[in-house]
Amino acid sequence: MASDSLFAVMLAQSSLDSQLSLAVAPPGEGVSSGQSLAHGGVPELLLGLSYKATTGRMSVEVLKGSHFRNMAVTRPPDTYCRLVLLNSVGQEISRCKTSVRRGQPNPVFKETFVFQVALFQLSDVTLMVSIYSRRSMKRKEMVGWVSLGQNGSGEEELLHWEDMKDGQGQWVSRWHMLLDA
C-alpha cells in the first residue's frame, strides 16, 4: 500500500515537473524532453520554439511524439508532421512537413523549420501542427493536431507561444496533447 502512494506521488511530481519546466537549453536537450505529460496513452508532441526579433526568424523544432497508434492495423503507424503558418484571417503564409517515421509509436523527429515573421506580426499568426499516419500509398489519416499563436488550441499552447515571445531567442520546449481530428 505504501508503494502505491509513493508511486502516485512520484507520478504527480513528474507530471508537475513536465508541465512547469521551461527549456532554455538547445532544442531536444534538458527539461521536459524525456517524459510526456499524459500517462493515459493520449497522443502528444514535443515542440521547441524560438523567436529572434532582430532577424524576424521563428524556429520550430518538432522533437518527438508519444503514444501514436494506428487504429486500423496492429503494427505501429508510419507518421509525419505537417506545419502550416496562418495569418490573422486564416490564410496560409507557409507550410512544411517532416519526413516519415516508419513503424514507430513514439517517433523521434528532431527536425527544425524556420519561418520569417516580423515582430509586429508575431501576435497575429497561428501555427497549425498536425500529425498524420500513412496507411497506404495514397491514404492518410490524421492522428491529431494542435495550434499555437493567435488561435491557440488551449491554455498550454497560448502559454508556450507567450514564453517563446518573451524568451529573447532562447529555445522553449513543451509537450502538447494532440486534439482529435
N, CA, C and O atoms as a DFTB+ gen file, in Angstrom:
724 C
 N C O
     1  1       0.829      -1.194       0.000
     2  2       0.000       0.000       0.000
     3  2       0.871       1.254       0.000
     4  3       0.560       2.225      -0.690
     5  1       1.954       1.238       0.766
     6  2       2.847       2.402       0.821
     7  2       3.516       2.628      -0.526
     8  3       3.732       3.769      -0.934
     9  1       3.842       1.541      -1.216
    10  2       4.482       1.697      -2.529
    11  2       3.515       2.299      -3.539
    12  3       3.944       3.034      -4.428
    13  1       2.211       2.005      -3.425
    14  2       1.216       2.600      -4.319
    15  2       1.139       4.111      -4.126
    16  3       1.083       4.858      -5.103
    17  1       1.136       4.566      -2.874
    18  2       1.060       6.004      -2.628
    19  2       2.361       6.691      -3.032
    20  3       2.329       7.823      -3.514
    21  1       3.504       6.032      -2.846
    22  2       4.780       6.591      -3.275
    23  2       4.817       6.726      -4.794
    24  3       5.285       7.734      -5.325
    25  1       4.318       5.699      -5.489
    26  2       4.255       5.757      -6.954
    27  2       3.353       6.901      -7.414
    28  3       3.687       7.598      -8.372
    29  1       2.214       7.104      -6.746
    30  2       1.289       8.180      -7.109
    31  2       1.937       9.545      -6.902
    32  3       1.748      10.447      -7.718
    33  1       2.701       9.707      -5.818
    34  2       3.388      10.970      -5.553
    35  2       4.464      11.208      -6.604
    36  3       4.607      12.324      -7.104
    37  1       5.228      10.160      -6.947
    38  2       6.270      10.296      -7.968
    39  2       5.651      10.645      -9.315
    40  3       6.183      11.480     -10.046
    41  1       4.536      10.014      -9.644
    42  2       3.843      10.270     -10.903
    43  2       3.337      11.707     -10.953
    44  3       3.483      12.378     -11.974
    45  1       2.745      12.186      -9.860
    46  2       2.245      13.558      -9.803
    47  2       3.391      14.559      -9.898
    48  3       3.268      15.569     -10.591
    49  1       4.497      14.297      -9.219
    50  2       5.649      15.199      -9.263
    51  2       6.252      15.243     -10.664
    52  3       6.618      16.308     -11.161
    53  1       6.350      14.072     -11.294
    54  2       6.898      14.013     -12.651
    55  2       6.030      14.804     -13.620
    56  3       6.543      15.531     -14.471
    57  1       4.718      14.662     -13.489
    58  2       3.791      15.398     -14.345
    59  2       3.898      16.896     -14.092
    60  3       3.903      17.692     -15.031
    61  1       3.984      17.276     -12.821
    62  2       4.107      18.692     -12.463
    63  2       5.413      19.265     -12.993
    64  3       5.429      20.375     -13.525
    65  1       6.513      18.521     -12.855
    66  2       7.804      18.978     -13.375
    67  2       7.734      19.197     -14.873
    68  3       8.249      20.194     -15.379
    69  1       7.100      18.273     -15.589
    70  2       6.997      18.394     -17.046
    71  2       6.170      19.611     -17.437
    72  3       6.494      20.298     -18.406
    73  1       5.104      19.881     -16.689
    74  2       4.216      20.979     -17.038
    75  2       4.823      22.334     -16.707
    76  3       4.585      23.306     -17.424
    77  1       5.601      22.417     -15.637
    78  2       6.099      23.706     -15.191
    79  2       7.453      24.078     -15.765
    80  3       7.857      25.239     -15.705
    81  1       8.160      23.099     -16.321
    82  2       9.522      23.398     -16.746
    83  2       9.556      24.211     -18.029
    84  3       8.711      24.064     -18.912
    85  1      10.551      25.065     -18.099
    86  2      10.762      25.928     -19.259
    87  2      12.159      25.634     -19.767
    88  3      13.142      25.787     -19.043
    89  1      12.237      25.210     -21.021
    90  2      13.544      24.828     -21.551
    91  2      14.269      26.046     -22.086
    92  3      13.731      26.792     -22.904
    93  1      15.475      26.240     -21.627
    94  2      16.325      27.284     -22.182
    95  2      17.589      26.658     -22.753
    96  3      18.499      27.360     -23.195
    97  1      17.635      25.341     -22.738
    98  2      18.749      24.612     -23.330
    99  2      18.486      24.499     -24.831
   100  3      17.390      24.826     -25.285
   101  1      19.456      24.050     -25.596
   102  2      19.217      23.818     -27.015
   103  2      18.069      22.833     -27.193
   104  3      17.819      22.023     -26.300
   105  1      17.363      22.879     -28.320
   106  2      16.215      22.010     -28.519
   107  2      16.608      20.548     -28.390
   108  3      17.691      20.131     -28.803
   109  1      15.694      19.782     -27.805
   110  2      15.931      18.363     -27.658
   111  2      16.747      17.996     -26.439
   112  3      16.909      16.812     -26.142
   113  1      17.267      18.987     -25.721
   114  2      18.053      18.726     -24.523
   115  2      17.333      19.311     -23.319
   116  3      16.508      20.216     -23.446
   117  1      17.658      18.783     -22.159
   118  2      17.184      19.408     -20.935
   119  2      15.774      19.019     -20.561
   120  3      15.339      17.888     -20.779
   121  1      15.077      19.970     -19.998
   122  2      13.822      19.722     -19.321
   123  2      12.706      19.303     -20.258
   124  3      12.668      19.704     -21.421
   125  1      11.828      18.515     -19.753
   126  2      10.585      18.045     -20.343
   127  2      10.750      17.305     -21.659
   128  3       9.747      16.961     -22.284
   129  1      11.980      17.045     -22.111
   130  2      12.112      16.311     -23.358
   131  2      12.066      14.809     -23.129
   132  3      11.842      14.047     -24.069
   133  1      12.274      14.380     -21.904
   134  2      12.330      12.954     -21.641
   135  2      10.998      12.311     -21.354
   136  3      10.831      11.118     -21.606
   137  1      10.058      13.045     -20.843
   138  2       8.826      12.422     -20.406
   139  2       7.630      13.263     -20.822
   140  3       7.623      14.484     -20.668
   141  1       6.635      12.592     -21.344
   142  2       5.451      13.303     -21.804
   143  2       4.555      13.666     -20.622
   144  3       4.768      13.208     -19.499
   145  1       3.544      14.504     -20.898
   146  2       2.641      14.975     -19.845
   147  2       1.653      13.909     -19.390
   148  3       1.497      13.666     -18.194
   149  1       0.989      13.275     -20.349
   150  2      -0.087      12.342     -20.026
   151  2       0.468      10.953     -19.774
   152  3       1.500      10.564     -20.320
   153  1      -0.220      10.238     -18.958
   154  2       0.183       8.873     -18.681
   155  2      -0.923       7.915     -19.100
   156  3      -0.863       6.730     -18.771
   157  1      -1.919       8.393     -19.810
   158  2      -3.030       7.557     -20.216
   159  2      -3.015       7.172     -21.679
   160  3      -4.031       6.708     -22.197
   161  1      -1.905       7.347     -22.358
   162  2      -1.821       6.928     -23.744
   163  2      -2.374       7.925     -24.745
   164  3      -2.639       7.556     -25.889
   165  1      -2.556       9.182     -24.349
   166  2      -3.050      10.217     -25.256
   167  2      -1.903      10.636     -26.177
   168  3      -0.795      10.873     -25.696
   169  1      -2.141      10.733     -27.493
   170  2      -1.066      11.169     -28.391
   171  2      -0.581      12.576     -28.037
   172  3      -1.382      13.480     -27.802
   173  1       0.749      12.743     -28.004
   174  2       1.360      14.013     -27.642
   175  2       2.523      14.308     -28.575
   176  3       3.042      13.420     -29.252
   177  1       2.923      15.584     -28.595
   178  2       4.032      16.011     -29.425
   179  2       4.889      17.000     -28.647
   180  3       4.366      17.922     -28.022
   181  1       6.203      16.809     -28.684
   182  2       7.134      17.724     -28.040
   183  2       7.636      18.699     -29.096
   184  3       8.250      18.306     -30.088
   185  1       7.359      19.988     -28.859
   186  2       7.759      21.048     -29.784
   187  2       8.700      22.019     -29.098
   188  3       8.528      22.339     -27.921
   189  1       9.698      22.488     -29.840
   190  2      10.586      23.542     -29.377
   191  2      10.335      24.782     -30.211
   192  3      10.222      24.692     -31.433
   193  1      10.246      25.948     -29.566
   194  2      10.015      27.214     -30.258
   195  2      11.088      28.225     -29.868
   196  3      11.556      28.255     -28.730
   197  1      11.466      29.051     -30.843
   198  2      12.416      30.126     -30.594
   199  2      12.101      31.260     -31.558
   200  3      11.763      31.020     -32.717
   201  1      12.214      32.509     -31.073
   202  2      11.999      33.658     -31.946
   203  2      13.093      34.695     -31.719
   204  3      13.351      35.103     -30.586
   205  1      13.728      35.111     -32.800
   206  2      14.761      36.156     -32.734
   207  2      14.205      37.411     -33.386
   208  3      14.032      37.469     -34.603
   209  1      13.929      38.413     -32.565
   210  2      13.313      39.658     -33.038
   211  2      14.215      40.408     -34.007
   212  3      13.725      41.060     -34.929
   213  1      15.533      40.324     -33.810
   214  2      16.454      41.078     -34.670
   215  2      16.432      40.577     -36.114
   216  3      16.639      41.357     -37.044
   217  1      16.181      39.282     -36.305
   218  2      16.158      38.725     -37.657
   219  2      14.746      38.411     -38.140
   220  3      14.538      38.177     -39.331
   221  1      13.766      38.404     -37.221
   222  2      12.394      38.053     -37.587
   223  2      12.244      36.574     -37.920
   224  3      11.369      36.188     -38.695
   225  1      13.108      35.748     -37.325
   226  2      13.083      34.309     -37.601
   227  2      12.462      33.544     -36.437
   228  3      12.936      33.607     -35.303
   229  1      11.395      32.824     -36.749
   230  2      10.780      31.934     -35.777
   231  2      11.183      30.512     -36.148
   232  3      10.913      30.047     -37.256
   233  1      11.827      29.833     -35.215
   234  2      12.255      28.456     -35.444
   235  2      11.347      27.521     -34.670
   236  3      11.024      27.767     -33.508
   237  1      10.942      26.449     -35.324
   238  2      10.086      25.437     -34.708
   239  2      10.789      24.105     -34.875
   240  3      11.103      23.699     -35.994
   241  1      11.038      23.419     -33.763
   242  2      11.619      22.087     -33.859
   243  2      10.584      21.071     -33.413
   244  3      10.059      21.135     -32.301
   245  1      10.306      20.135     -34.303
   246  2       9.453      19.002     -33.990
   247  2      10.402      17.953     -33.416
   248  3      11.185      17.345     -34.147
   249  1      10.324      17.749     -32.104
   250  2      11.289      16.886     -31.433
   251  2      10.869      15.419     -31.456
   252  3      11.548      14.580     -32.047
   253  1       9.743      15.120     -30.806
   254  2       9.306      13.722     -30.786
   255  2       7.842      13.604     -30.429
   256  3       7.228      14.531     -29.900
   257  1       7.300      12.440     -30.734
   258  2       5.903      12.149     -30.441
   259  2       5.801      11.034     -29.422
   260  3       6.769      10.327     -29.140
   261  1       4.623      10.899     -28.885
   262  2       4.381       9.872     -27.885
   263  2       2.968       9.324     -28.056
   264  3       2.020      10.077     -28.277
   265  1       2.844       8.016     -27.952
   266  2       1.552       7.320     -27.997
   267  2       0.827       7.445     -29.337
   268  3      -0.401       7.528     -29.369
   269  1       1.572       7.459     -30.439
   270  2       0.928       7.440     -31.752
   271  2       0.543       5.993     -32.036
   272  3       1.343       5.078     -31.845
   273  1      -0.668       5.801     -32.485
   274  2      -1.100       4.440     -32.798
   275  2      -1.989       4.447     -34.020
   276  3      -2.633       5.444     -34.348
   277  1      -2.004       3.319     -34.674
   278  2      -2.805       3.138     -35.871
   279  2      -3.970       2.241     -35.499
   280  3      -3.777       1.057     -35.222
   281  1      -5.174       2.788     -35.490
   282  2      -6.349       2.036     -35.043
   283  2      -6.701       0.882     -35.990
   284  3      -7.217      -0.146     -35.552
   285  1      -6.424       1.052     -37.273
   286  2      -6.844       0.064     -38.263
   287  2      -5.907      -1.142     -38.329
   288  3      -6.331      -2.230     -38.721
   289  1      -4.666      -0.966     -37.959
   290  2      -3.665      -2.013     -38.104
   291  2      -2.973      -2.224     -36.766
   292  3      -2.853      -1.292     -35.971
   293  1      -2.516      -3.450     -36.514
   294  2      -1.896      -3.741     -35.227
   295  2      -0.458      -3.239     -35.143
   296  3       0.051      -3.042     -34.040
   297  1       0.207      -3.028     -36.269
   298  2       1.598      -2.548     -36.214
   299  2       1.620      -1.041     -35.975
   300  3       0.644      -0.352     -36.272
   301  1       2.727      -0.525     -35.440
   302  2       2.836       0.928     -35.206
   303  2       2.730       1.709     -36.521
   304  3       3.099       1.194     -37.577
   305  1       2.232       2.936     -36.463
   306  2       1.974       3.709     -37.684
   307  2       3.230       4.334     -38.297
   308  3       4.250       4.510     -37.632
   309  1       3.120       4.661     -39.576
   310  2       4.110       5.484     -40.267
   311  2       3.577       6.913     -40.173
   312  3       2.517       7.209     -40.725
   313  1       4.288       7.798     -39.488
   314  2       3.756       9.133     -39.225
   315  2       4.684      10.241     -39.722
   316  3       5.891      10.055     -39.877
   317  1       4.075      11.388     -39.961
   318  2       4.826      12.604     -40.262
   319  2       4.044      13.782     -39.706
   320  3       2.858      13.676     -39.394
   321  1       4.738      14.909     -39.589
   322  2       4.157      16.117     -39.012
   323  2       4.091      17.198     -40.083
   324  3       5.052      17.400     -40.825
   325  1       2.975      17.881     -40.164
   326  2       2.806      18.985     -41.109
   327  2       2.604      20.271     -40.317
   328  3       1.782      20.319     -39.402
   329  1       3.360      21.322     -40.675
   330  2       3.255      22.620     -40.023
   331  2       2.760      23.628     -41.037
   332  3       3.266      23.697     -42.157
   333  1       1.757      24.418     -40.639
   334  2       1.209      25.457     -41.506
   335  2       1.131      26.746     -40.692
   336  3       0.549      26.777     -39.608
   337  1       1.728      27.809     -41.233
   338  2       1.670      29.122     -40.598
   339  2       0.573      29.930     -41.274
   340  3       0.576      30.103     -42.492
   341  1      -0.382      30.431     -40.458
   342  2      -1.532      31.169     -40.979
   343  2      -1.479      32.619     -40.511
   344  3      -1.003      32.906     -39.413
   345  1      -1.972      33.535     -41.351
   346  2      -2.049      34.940     -40.938
   347  2      -3.304      35.165     -40.101
   348  3      -4.014      34.211     -39.784
   349  1      -3.581      36.410     -39.743
   350  2      -4.685      36.723     -38.825
   351  2      -6.067      36.390     -39.378
   352  3      -7.010      36.220     -38.604
   353  1      -6.210      36.292     -40.710
   354  2      -7.515      35.951     -41.293
   355  2      -7.568      34.496     -41.768
   356  3      -8.502      34.104     -42.468
   357  1      -6.570      33.699     -41.389
   358  2      -6.591      32.272     -41.688
   359  2      -6.004      31.879     -43.032
   360  3      -6.158      30.734     -43.457
   361  1      -5.334      32.802     -43.712
   362  2      -4.706      32.465     -44.985
   363  2      -3.313      31.884     -44.731
   364  3      -2.587      32.324     -43.840
   365  1      -2.972      30.897     -45.528
   366  2      -1.689      30.229     -45.384
   367  2      -0.535      31.143     -45.803
   368  3      -0.544      31.720     -46.890
   369  1       0.451      31.261     -44.921
   370  2       1.658      32.021     -45.215
   371  2       2.750      31.066     -45.694
   372  3       3.444      31.338     -46.674
   373  1       2.890      29.945     -44.988
   374  2       3.948      28.990     -45.298
   375  2       3.554      27.612     -44.782
   376  3       2.745      27.481     -43.863
   377  1       4.151      26.581     -45.398
   378  2       3.886      25.213     -44.945
   379  2       5.134      24.368     -45.129
   380  3       5.958      24.640     -46.002
   381  1       5.265      23.342     -44.299
   382  2       6.362      22.396     -44.423
   383  2       5.976      21.114     -43.690
   384  3       4.991      21.081     -42.954
   385  1       6.765      20.058     -43.900
   386  2       6.476      18.807     -43.203
   387  2       7.758      18.033     -42.947
   388  3       8.766      18.208     -43.631
   389  1       7.687      17.178     -41.947
   390  2       8.825      16.335     -41.596
   391  2       8.863      15.143     -42.539
   392  3       7.925      14.906     -43.300
   393  1       9.939      14.411     -42.478
   394  2       9.993      13.147     -43.201
   395  2       9.175      12.112     -42.417
   396  3       8.854      12.315     -41.246
   397  1       8.852      11.017     -43.074
   398  2       8.012       9.978     -42.469
   399  2       8.854       9.112     -41.531
   400  3       9.960       8.694     -41.871
   401  1       8.307       8.857     -40.354
   402  2       8.927       7.931     -39.403
   403  2       8.131       6.637     -39.482
   404  3       6.944       6.609     -39.160
   405  1       8.784       5.580     -39.906
   406  2       8.091       4.315     -40.181
   407  2       8.026       3.403     -38.954
   408  3       9.028       3.148     -38.286
   409  1       6.806       2.921     -38.683
   410  2       6.586       1.913     -37.656
   411  2       7.028       2.291     -36.258
   412  3       7.580       1.457     -35.540
   413  1       6.794       3.539     -35.854
   414  2       7.216       3.981     -34.521
   415  2       6.045       4.607     -33.768
   416  3       5.515       5.631     -34.199
   417  1       5.632       4.008     -32.648
   418  2       4.561       4.616     -31.859
   419  2       5.034       5.862     -31.104
   420  3       4.221       6.708     -30.730
   421  1       6.357       5.976     -30.877
   422  2       6.957       7.128     -30.197
   423  2       8.100       7.666     -31.064
   424  3       9.269       7.540     -30.702
   425  1       7.758       8.266     -32.211
   426  2       8.804       8.670     -33.158
   427  2       9.649       9.844     -32.677
   428  3       9.157      10.737     -31.987
   429  1      10.911       9.831     -33.046
   430  2      11.822      10.949     -32.791
   431  2      12.035      11.632     -34.133
   432  3      12.571      11.035     -35.067
   433  1      11.610      12.894     -34.219
   434  2      11.715      13.646     -35.471
   435  2      12.996      14.483     -35.499
   436  3      13.796      14.354     -36.426
   437  1      13.194      15.330     -34.501
   438  2      14.341      16.246     -34.419
   439  2      14.580      16.970     -35.742
   440  3      15.680      16.933     -36.294
   441  1      13.547      17.621     -36.235
   442  2      13.635      18.410     -37.458
   443  2      13.236      19.845     -37.134
   444  3      12.253      20.085     -36.433
   445  1      14.014      20.802     -37.655
   446  2      13.798      22.219     -37.373
   447  2      13.354      22.942     -38.638
   448  3      13.879      22.704     -39.726
   449  1      12.374      23.832     -38.474
   450  2      11.839      24.621     -39.577
   451  2      11.885      26.091     -39.181
   452  3      11.642      26.439     -38.025
   453  1      12.196      26.942     -40.136
   454  2      12.317      28.375     -39.866
   455  2      11.279      29.128     -40.689
   456  3      11.129      28.898     -41.889
   457  1      10.565      30.032     -40.018
   458  2       9.554      30.877     -40.653
   459  2       9.958      32.332     -40.473
   460  3      10.421      32.713     -39.398
   461  1       9.790      33.149     -41.507
   462  2      10.037      34.587     -41.399
   463  2       8.753      35.259     -40.915
   464  3       7.732      35.234     -41.602
   465  1       8.815      35.854     -39.735
   466  2       7.657      36.534     -39.150
   467  2       8.158      37.823     -38.523
   468  3       8.979      37.793     -37.607
   469  1       7.671      38.947     -39.008
   470  2       8.063      40.241     -38.437
   471  2       7.536      40.348     -37.010
   472  3       6.490      39.786     -36.684
   473  1       8.255      41.064     -36.172
   474  2       7.882      41.202     -34.770
   475  2       6.458      41.722     -34.605
   476  3       5.731      41.254     -33.728
   477  1       6.046      42.685     -35.434
   478  2       4.694      43.239     -35.303
   479  2       3.614      42.240     -35.726
   480  3       2.445      42.424     -35.387
   481  1       3.984      41.187     -36.460
   482  2       3.019      40.159     -36.894
   483  2       2.949      38.978     -35.935
   484  3       2.022      38.173     -36.024
   485  1       3.893      38.857     -35.035
   486  2       4.017      37.660     -34.200
   487  2       2.760      37.352     -33.384
   488  3       2.443      36.184     -33.159
   489  1       2.052      38.374     -32.944
   490  2       0.831      38.153     -32.157
   491  2      -0.372      37.844     -33.036
   492  3      -1.429      37.473     -32.525
   493  1      -0.228      37.992     -34.354
   494  2      -1.361      37.805     -35.265
   495  2      -1.294      36.534     -36.097
   496  3      -2.162      36.311     -36.941
   497  1      -0.284      35.693     -35.883
   498  2      -0.173      34.469     -36.676
   499  2      -0.515      33.249     -35.832
   500  3      -0.456      33.278     -34.603
   501  1      -0.876      32.175     -36.532
   502  2      -1.207      30.901     -35.888
   503  2      -0.379      29.810     -36.543
   504  3      -0.287      29.740     -37.768
   505  1       0.222      28.964     -35.724
   506  2       0.965      27.812     -36.218
   507  2       0.122      26.571     -35.985
   508  3      -0.133      26.183     -34.845
   509  1      -0.308      25.951     -37.080
   510  2      -1.081      24.699     -37.004
   511  2      -0.110      23.539     -37.166
   512  3       0.650      23.497     -38.133
   513  1      -0.130      22.600     -36.232
   514  2       0.742      21.436     -36.278
   515  2      -0.151      20.202     -36.288
   516  3      -0.929      19.985     -35.359
   517  1      -0.039      19.395     -37.340
   518  2      -0.871      18.196     -37.498
   519  2       0.016      16.981     -37.678
   520  3       1.042      17.039     -38.354
   521  1      -0.389      15.879     -37.066
   522  2       0.311      14.610     -37.227
   523  2      -0.571      13.697     -38.072
   524  3      -1.758      13.522     -37.798
   525  1       0.035      13.124     -39.099
   526  2      -0.679      12.220     -39.993
   527  2      -0.048      10.843     -39.967
   528  3       1.162      10.697     -39.794
   529  1      -0.892       9.834     -40.143
   530  2      -0.456       8.455     -40.268
   531  2      -0.713       8.033     -41.702
   532  3      -1.820       8.194     -42.214
   533  1       0.309       7.494     -42.349
   534  2       0.137       6.989     -43.717
   535  2      -0.270       5.533     -43.628
   536  3       0.486       4.700     -43.129
   537  1      -1.465       5.225     -44.111
   538  2      -1.955       3.847     -44.044
   539  2      -1.564       3.058     -45.278
   540  3      -1.290       1.862     -45.185
   541  1      -1.535       3.699     -46.414
   542  2      -1.107       3.041     -47.643
   543  2      -0.457       4.098     -48.519
   544  3      -0.157       5.192     -48.041
   545  1      -0.239       3.801     -49.759
   546  2       0.464       4.732     -50.639
   547  2      -0.245       6.086     -50.739
   548  3       0.423       7.120     -50.745
   549  1      -1.559       6.107     -50.816
   550  2      -2.257       7.371     -51.049
   551  2      -3.113       7.837     -49.880
   552  3      -3.424       9.024     -49.777
   553  1      -3.491       6.931     -49.010
   554  2      -4.403       7.299     -47.925
   555  2      -3.640       7.783     -46.710
   556  3      -2.606       7.227     -46.339
   557  1      -4.166       8.822     -46.103
   558  2      -3.586       9.320     -44.858
   559  2      -4.711       9.559     -43.865
   560  3      -5.862       9.792     -44.235
   561  1      -4.347       9.495     -42.613
   562  2      -5.319       9.670     -41.538
   563  2      -4.685      10.549     -40.474
   564  3      -3.544      10.321     -40.072
   565  1      -5.423      11.552     -40.018
   566  2      -4.875      12.456     -39.007
   567  2      -4.874      11.779     -37.638
   568  3      -5.895      11.263     -37.184
   569  1      -3.715      11.792     -36.994
   570  2      -3.579      11.272     -35.635
   571  2      -4.105      12.316     -34.656
   572  3      -4.783      11.983     -33.684
   573  1      -3.786      13.592     -34.923
   574  2      -4.235      14.693     -34.070
   575  2      -3.578      15.984     -34.491
   576  3      -2.752      16.008     -35.403
   577  1      -3.953      17.066     -33.815
   578  2      -3.436      18.389     -34.165
   579  2      -3.379      19.273     -32.930
   580  3      -3.980      18.979     -31.897
   581  1      -2.633      20.371     -33.068
   582  2      -2.540      21.382     -32.030
   583  2      -2.225      22.699     -32.741
   584  3      -1.579      22.699     -33.789
   585  1      -2.675      23.805     -32.182
   586  2      -2.353      25.108     -32.776
   587  2      -1.805      26.031     -31.697
   588  3      -2.234      26.006     -30.543
   589  1      -0.839      26.849     -32.118
   590  2      -0.185      27.796     -31.215
   591  2      -0.254      29.179     -31.834
   592  3      -0.325      29.312     -33.056
   593  1      -0.235      30.199     -31.008
   594  2      -0.263      31.564     -31.512
   595  2      -1.613      32.217     -31.291
   596  3      -2.276      31.974     -30.282
   597  1      -2.018      33.055     -32.250
   598  2      -3.252      33.825     -32.110
   599  2      -4.462      32.942     -31.805
   600  3      -5.229      33.238     -30.890
   601  1      -4.632      31.880     -32.551
   602  2      -5.757      30.963     -32.342
   603  2      -5.277      29.661     -31.713
   604  3      -5.522      28.577     -32.243
   605  1      -4.602      29.775     -30.594
   606  2      -4.088      28.599     -29.893
   607  2      -5.221      27.682     -29.468
   608  3      -6.320      28.137     -29.150
   609  1      -4.940      26.382     -29.465
   610  2      -5.986      25.400     -29.168
   611  2      -6.220      25.197     -27.676
   612  3      -7.112      24.438     -27.296
   613  1      -5.443      25.854     -26.824
   614  2      -5.652      25.714     -25.384
   615  2      -4.733      26.635     -24.608
   616  3      -3.916      27.352     -25.187
   617  1      -4.876      26.609     -23.282
   618  2      -4.071      27.479     -22.421
   619  2      -2.590      27.167     -22.499
   620  3      -1.761      28.075     -22.554
   621  1      -2.249      25.867     -22.504
   622  2      -0.843      25.467     -22.572
   623  2      -0.191      25.962     -23.856
   624  3       0.962      26.392     -23.847
   625  1      -0.928      25.901     -24.957
   626  2      -0.401      26.338     -26.247
   627  2      -0.218      27.858     -26.269
   628  3       0.779      28.350     -26.797
   629  1      -1.154      28.592     -25.712
   630  2      -1.025      30.052     -25.629
   631  2       0.144      30.446     -24.731
   632  3       0.880      31.382     -25.043
   633  1       0.316      29.731     -23.614
   634  2       1.418      29.999     -22.692
   635  2       2.766      29.694     -23.356
   636  3       3.725      30.448     -23.191
   637  1       2.837      28.603     -24.097
   638  2       4.076      28.248     -24.795
   639  2       4.451      29.347     -25.798
   640  3       5.621      29.714     -25.909
   641  1       3.460      29.870     -26.525
   642  2       3.694      30.942     -27.505
   643  2       4.207      32.207     -26.813
   644  3       5.160      32.837     -27.273
   645  1       3.562      32.566     -25.708
   646  2       3.979      33.761     -24.962
   647  2       5.394      33.597     -24.402
   648  3       6.189      34.537     -24.421
   649  1       5.698      32.400     -23.906
   650  2       7.041      32.143     -23.388
   651  2       8.089      32.239     -24.498
   652  3       9.204      32.708     -24.267
   653  1       7.722      31.791     -25.710
   654  2       8.629      31.930     -26.842
   655  2       8.880      33.405     -27.147
   656  3      10.020      33.813     -27.367
   657  1       7.811      34.201     -27.161
   658  2       7.944      35.635     -27.453
   659  2       8.808      36.343     -26.410
   660  3       9.575      37.247     -26.742
   661  1       8.681      35.928     -25.153
   662  2       9.442      36.537     -24.068
   663  2      10.831      35.932     -23.910
   664  3      11.632      36.431     -23.120
   665  1      11.127      34.871     -24.643
   666  2      12.361      34.102     -24.454
   667  2      13.618      34.711     -25.024
   668  3      14.699      34.161     -24.813
   669  1      13.534      35.812     -25.730
   670  2      14.691      36.516     -26.276
   671  2      15.623      35.590     -27.057
   672  3      16.841      35.615     -26.879
   673  1      15.023      34.774     -27.925
   674  2      15.810      33.896     -28.776
   675  2      16.173      32.557     -28.165
   676  3      16.765      31.716     -28.841
   677  1      15.832      32.337     -26.901
   678  2      16.106      31.061     -26.244
   679  2      15.062      30.031     -26.664
   680  3      13.926      30.384     -26.984
   681  1      15.453      28.757     -26.662
   682  2      14.511      27.684     -27.001
   683  2      13.576      27.404     -25.832
   684  3      14.002      27.366     -24.677
   685  1      12.304      27.209     -26.143
   686  2      11.291      26.835     -25.162
   687  2      10.641      25.562     -25.684
   688  3      10.006      25.579     -26.739
   689  1      10.793      24.458     -24.955
   690  2      10.255      23.163     -25.392
   691  2       9.159      22.705     -24.450
   692  3       9.304      22.762     -23.229
   693  1       8.063      22.250     -25.031
   694  2       6.920      21.774     -24.237
   695  2       6.216      20.620     -24.938
   696  3       6.220      20.516     -26.165
   697  1       5.617      19.764     -24.132
   698  2       4.741      18.707     -24.647
   699  2       3.351      19.290     -24.865
   700  3       2.887      20.122     -24.086
   701  1       2.691      18.844     -25.934
   702  2       1.315      19.252     -26.221
   703  2       0.473      18.019     -26.525
   704  3       0.838      17.191     -27.360
   705  1      -0.664      17.911     -25.832
   706  2      -1.597      16.832     -26.133
   707  2      -2.282      17.151     -27.454
   708  3      -2.760      18.267     -27.661
   709  1      -2.327      16.175     -28.339
   710  2      -2.954      16.375     -29.642
   711  2      -4.458      16.241     -29.523
   712  3      -4.965      15.373     -28.812
   713  1      -5.162      17.106     -30.224
   714  2      -6.621      17.057     -30.266
   715  2      -7.042      16.112     -31.367
   716  3      -6.335      15.944     -32.361
   717  1      -8.206      15.491     -31.187
   718  2      -8.711      14.557     -32.201
   719  2      -9.042      15.284     -33.489
   720  3      -9.412      16.458     -33.492
   721  1      -8.899      14.554     -34.576
   722  2      -9.147      15.119     -35.909
   723  2     -10.590      15.480     -36.122
   724  3     -10.953      15.965     -37.193
